[in-house]
Amino acid sequence: MKLLIADDDEQIRSGIEQGIDWAALDIKQVITASNGLEAMQRFTEFMPEIVLTDVRMPGMDGLELLKRIKEMKPETRVVILSGYNDFEYLKKAIQLDAVDYEMKPIRARNLIALIGKIKEDIIRERFSDKEFHKYLDSYKMNFAEELLSGSLADRLIILEGLQQYFGFAATETLVCISVEWDAKWKN
């Protein structure tokens, strides 16, 4: 899947882009834009499934971007990010079919959980129930294998995966030990 991040604040944009291990969330490509016009151009070029956009940007605001994206590709999931607790923005975002409206500052763990849920919704729409559950089981096993092998390094992704796939809310120190038996283990 592809993700577009549109925000005129470079620190927020790069923080979201670089602060999360997107590959571990199975996001193959992360595209960024520094204003609404650039975001529309990037959207048209890459057709991402998920868009995170600031509500106030130069050139075109996030609500107009949302409206145009939904006209082009209605199945795209758009999350509005805002530093303003303005009910009118929220109401308009809901009317335009935004999947969520998140207040800044964005908490990485909440964003990881939200992207995971959005991704599951997209996959659920694409596949039958049987195929979807097969995918979830596969993703759960892949998560467990990556966790036990030590290839998952992002603490927030580990915590979210444990909660999502195993119902385990790791609130204390977490230690994972992996033991590999050799052919002589019975001796």
Solvent accessible surface area in square Angstrom, and as a share of the most:
residue,aa,sasa,rsa
1,M,34,0.15
2,K,57,0.24
3,L,0,0.00
4,L,0,0.00
5,I,0,0.00
6,A,0,0.00
7,D,0,0.00
8,D,66,0.34
9,D,59,0.30
10,E,102,0.46
11,Q,147,0.65
12,I,50,0.26
13,R,33,0.12
14,S,26,0.17
15,G,41,0.39
16,I,13,0.07
17,E,56,0.25
18,Q,142,0.63
19,G,51,0.49
20,I,13,0.07
21,D,55,0.29
22,W,14,0.05
23,A,82,0.64
24,A,25,0.19
25,L,17,0.09
26,D,45,0.23
27,I,5,0.02
28,K,155,0.66
29,Q,69,0.31
30,V,37,0.21
31,I,10,0.05
32,T,34,0.20
33,A,2,0.01
34,S,42,0.27
35,N,43,0.22
36,G,0,0.00
37,L,102,0.51
38,E,48,0.22
39,A,0,0.00
40,M,25,0.11
41,Q,124,0.55
42,R,80,0.29
43,F,0,0.00
44,T,71,0.41
45,E,112,0.50
46,F,49,0.20
47,M,68,0.31
48,P,1,0.00
49,E,27,0.12
50,I,0,0.00
51,V,0,0.00
52,L,0,0.00
53,T,0,0.00
54,D,10,0.05
55,V,1,0.00
56,R,106,0.39
57,M,18,0.08
58,P,78,0.49
59,G,61,0.58
60,M,13,0.06
61,D,57,0.30
62,G,0,0.00
63,L,17,0.09
64,E,59,0.27
65,L,0,0.00
66,L,0,0.00
67,K,88,0.37
68,R,99,0.36
69,I,0,0.00
70,K,31,0.13
71,E,120,0.54
72,M,86,0.38
73,K,37,0.16
74,P,86,0.54
75,E,97,0.44
76,T,1,0.00
77,R,30,0.11
78,V,0,0.00
79,V,0,0.00
80,I,0,0.00
81,L,0,0.00
82,S,0,0.00
83,G,46,0.45
84,Y,97,0.37
85,N,141,0.72
86,D,50,0.26
87,F,138,0.57
88,E,106,0.48
89,Y,44,0.17
90,L,59,0.29
91,K,82,0.35
92,K,90,0.38
93,A,1,0.00
94,I,114,0.58
95,Q,124,0.55
96,L,34,0.17
97,D,90,0.46
98,A,17,0.13
99,V,60,0.34
100,D,46,0.24
101,Y,32,0.12
102,E,38,0.17
103,M,74,0.33
104,K,39,0.16
105,P,124,0.78
106,I,38,0.19
107,R,168,0.61
108,A,36,0.28
109,R,76,0.28
110,N,78,0.40
111,L,2,0.01
112,I,2,0.01
113,A,37,0.29
114,L,22,0.11
115,I,0,0.00
116,G,14,0.13
117,K,122,0.52
118,I,2,0.01
119,K,11,0.05
120,E,34,0.15
121,D,38,0.20
122,I,9,0.05
123,I,10,0.05
124,R,109,0.40
125,E,121,0.54
126,R,134,0.49
127,F,92,0.38
128,S,60,0.39
129,D,101,0.52
130,K,170,0.72
131,E,90,0.40
132,F,1,0.01
133,H,100,0.45
134,K,150,0.64
135,Y,51,0.19
136,L,36,0.18
137,D,88,0.46
138,S,67,0.43
139,Y,38,0.14
140,K,69,0.29
141,M,114,0.51
142,N,67,0.35
143,F,12,0.05
144,A,21,0.16
145,E,106,0.48
146,E,57,0.25
147,L,29,0.14
148,L,90,0.45
149,S,86,0.55
150,G,56,0.54
151,S,79,0.51
152,L,17,0.08
153,A,92,0.71
154,D,29,0.15
155,R,162,0.59
156,L,45,0.23
157,I,9,0.05
158,I,25,0.13
159,L,13,0.06
160,E,29,0.13
161,G,6,0.06
162,L,16,0.08
163,Q,75,0.33
164,Q,75,0.33
165,Y,35,0.13
166,F,97,0.40
167,G,59,0.57
168,F,98,0.41
169,A,60,0.46
170,A,12,0.10
171,T,118,0.69
172,E,147,0.66
173,T,127,0.74
174,L,72,0.36
175,V,114,0.66
176,C,66,0.39
177,I,137,0.70
178,S,71,0.46
179,V,102,0.59
180,E,167,0.75
181,W,168,0.59
182,D,95,0.49
183,A,105,0.82
184,K,149,0.63
185,W,138,0.48
186,K,164,0.70
187,N,161,0.82
